[in-house]
Amino acid sequence: EPFHKHFDLSTNSKRKTVVVDKEFLLKTQKLLELFMLRRLKTEVEKLMPSKLETKVYCPLSKTQVFWYKALLMKDVGVLERMDSTTTTAA
């Protein structure tokens, strides 16, 4: 019951926003840190081989190219507007 009281993330018709007790959340995180182990694989198993990383390059699909260009053009427009406002203000 106490957990549900403090961490009820569901919304209902009465409440439009989700409210989490931040103080209780911090206390819970501190308590759980005592029980969680954060270790690297190299610290756990000494005989483990080192990580092998392979990069594979492949072209974008037509849909990916379309959305990538659209995203870049949107950002270019924002940068142009920023540049024009800074040059007129100077």
N, C-alpha and C positions, 0 to 999 in steps of 0.2 A: 504493500500500500504506500509506504513513504516514497518509493521510487516513482511510482505512477503519479503521485501528487506533484513531484518536482520536475518530472521529465515527460509530461503528457504533451506530445507534439501534434496531436490530432486537433483539428479545428471542428467546432460544432456551430450550430446556427446562432447561438448566443454570443460566441466569441469569434471575432473575425481574424484576430492575429494569434500567433502562438507565443506564449510567454514561458521562458525558462528562468528558474531561480539561479542567477549567475553566481551568487555566493555559495549556494549548495553545490553547484556544478564544480566550482574550484575546489571545495572541500573533498568532493568525490574523486576528482582527478588526483589530488595529493594522496588520498588513501589508496587508490588503485596503483599509483606509481610504486608503492612498496612491494606489490605482488608481480609486477611486470618486469620481465627481463629483456633488455635490449642489448643483444650481442651480435657481433659480426660472425659470419661463417668461419672466418680464419681464426677467430678466438675459440670456436667450439671444436672444430675438427682440423688438426694440424696436417693431416695427410690429404686433405682435399686439394685437387689441382687448381691452379689459378684460373680465373674466369677467361673464357675464350669469347671474344667479341668479333662478330662478322657484320660488315656493312654491305647491304645490297641496295644498289641504286636502280630505280625503275621509273619510267616516265609516268606522268600524271595522265589519268583518263580525260576524255573530252569534258565530262561533267566537272571534274576536279579543276581543270584549267579554267573553265568558265567561272566557277566560284572564286578561284584564287585571283583571277584578274579583277573580278567585281570587288573583292575585298581590297585589293591594292588601289583601285581607282577611287573607292570611297575614302580611303586614307589620304590619297593624293589631294582630293578636294578639300579635306579638312586642313591639311598642311598649307594649301594655297590660300585658304581663307585666313589662317593664322598669320601667314607671311604678309598678306595684304593689309591686315589690321596693324601689324607691327611697323610696317614701312610708312603707313599714313600717319601713325601716331608719332613717329620720330621726326 
